[in-house]
Amino acid sequence: MVRWSEVESRIELNELPRFHRAFLKLHRPELQADALPLRRVQQYVTQTLFQLVKSGQARREEAPDGGVDFLVEEGAIPGDWRSKIFPLQ
């Protein structure tokens, strides 16, 4: 499992919206993520992470700053992004 905050930190800031939309396309294709405003995308990403916890594909964890973080299975990361995030694998 990999920490969600670490996954996001490995992606360039200007690429995060594309990554988040790809994540939603993988887990919630019915949302049509490309048509959503960025604010909604982020809300749905958080909701989806909580759904992954319920399905056993992720675990909720307290972040060092007192917020919420997640440990997610690598398979929960969109395939075309895995090699960018985990270049040594």
Kinemage of the C-alpha trace (Angstrom):
@kinemage 1
@onewidth
@group {chain A} dominant
@subgroup {mainchain}
@vectorlist {calphas} color= white
{ca met a 1} P 0.000 0.000 0.000
{ca val a 2} L 1.072 3.542 -0.656
{ca arg a 3} L 0.201 6.743 1.164
{ca trp a 4} L -2.168 8.919 -0.880
{ca ser a 5} L -0.381 12.124 0.129
{ca glu a 6} L 2.875 10.604 -1.142
{ca val a 7} L 1.259 9.703 -4.454
{ca glu a 8} L 0.032 13.270 -4.874
{ca ser a 9} L 3.440 14.681 -3.931
{ca arg a 10} L 5.099 12.723 -6.754
{ca ile a 11} L 2.924 14.414 -9.363
{ca glu a 12} L 3.680 17.894 -10.641
{ca leu a 13} L 1.153 20.426 -9.408
{ca asn a 14} L -0.092 21.283 -12.904
{ca glu a 15} L -0.675 17.543 -13.565
{ca leu a 16} L -2.758 16.876 -10.421
{ca pro a 17} L -6.120 17.735 -12.026
{ca arg a 18} L -5.440 15.223 -14.836
{ca phe a 19} L -4.393 12.579 -12.311
{ca his a 20} L -7.481 13.165 -10.158
{ca arg a 21} L -9.747 12.923 -13.200
{ca ala a 22} L -8.038 9.680 -14.277
{ca phe a 23} L -8.532 8.331 -10.749
{ca leu a 24} L -12.245 9.137 -10.928
{ca lys a 25} L -12.574 7.630 -14.412
{ca leu a 26} L -11.138 4.393 -13.033
{ca his a 27} L -13.303 4.191 -9.918
{ca arg a 28} L -16.399 6.236 -10.785
{ca pro a 29} L -16.763 6.468 -14.568
{ca glu a 30} L -20.406 7.485 -14.228
{ca leu a 31} L -19.285 10.912 -12.955
{ca gln a 32} L -17.821 11.934 -16.337
{ca ala a 33} L -14.878 13.562 -14.569
{ca asp a 34} L -13.678 15.531 -17.608
{ca ala a 35} L -16.843 17.640 -17.455
{ca leu a 36} L -16.626 18.401 -13.729
{ca pro a 37} L -15.290 21.659 -12.270
{ca leu a 38} L -12.005 21.170 -10.431
{ca arg a 39} L -13.598 21.815 -7.026
{ca arg a 40} L -16.069 18.975 -7.607
{ca val a 41} L -13.290 16.692 -8.811
{ca gln a 42} L -11.474 17.114 -5.497
{ca gln a 43} L -14.669 16.479 -3.521
{ca tyr a 44} L -15.333 13.287 -5.475
{ca val a 45} L -11.732 12.126 -5.060
{ca thr a 46} L -12.125 12.383 -1.283
{ca gln a 47} L -15.487 10.584 -1.371
{ca thr a 48} L -13.998 7.870 -3.560
{ca leu a 49} L -11.104 7.337 -1.166
{ca phe a 50} L -13.614 6.767 1.628
{ca gln a 51} L -15.463 4.280 -0.628
{ca leu a 52} L -12.182 2.452 -1.220
{ca val a 53} L -11.779 2.165 2.554
{ca lys a 54} L -15.213 0.545 2.772
{ca ser a 55} L -14.331 -1.917 0.010
{ca gly a 56} L -10.974 -2.817 1.587
{ca gln a 57} L -8.805 -1.259 -1.134
{ca ala a 58} L -7.595 1.504 1.194
{ca arg a 59} L -7.171 2.325 4.863
{ca arg a 60} L -7.872 5.628 6.538
{ca glu a 61} L -4.999 7.030 8.545
{ca glu a 62} L -4.354 10.154 10.563
{ca ala a 63} L -1.974 12.506 8.798
{ca pro a 64} L 0.952 14.072 10.671
{ca asp a 65} L -0.834 17.446 10.552
{ca gly a 66} L -3.892 15.951 12.269
{ca gly a 67} L -5.896 15.643 9.053
{ca val a 68} L -6.915 12.511 7.184
{ca asp a 69} L -4.687 10.522 4.865
{ca phe a 70} L -5.173 7.167 3.158
{ca leu a 71} L -3.107 4.121 2.400
{ca val a 72} L -4.254 2.783 -0.966
{ca glu a 73} L -3.400 -0.330 -2.920
{ca glu a 74} L -1.226 0.420 -5.922
{ca gly a 75} L -3.930 -1.139 -8.086
{ca ala a 76} L -6.204 1.762 -7.104
{ca ile a 77} L -3.882 4.129 -8.982
{ca pro a 78} L -4.749 4.506 -12.684
{ca gly a 79} L -2.439 2.254 -14.686
{ca asp a 80} L -1.008 4.910 -16.976
{ca trp a 81} L 0.028 6.958 -13.931
{ca arg a 82} L 1.690 4.121 -11.991
{ca ser a 83} L 4.902 4.272 -14.015
{ca lys a 84} L 5.112 8.043 -13.491
{ca ile a 85} L 4.552 7.711 -9.748
{ca phe a 86} L 6.588 4.527 -9.207
{ca pro a 87} L 9.304 4.779 -11.902
{ca leu a 88} L 11.448 1.987 -10.442
{ca gln a 89} L 8.737 -0.662 -10.635
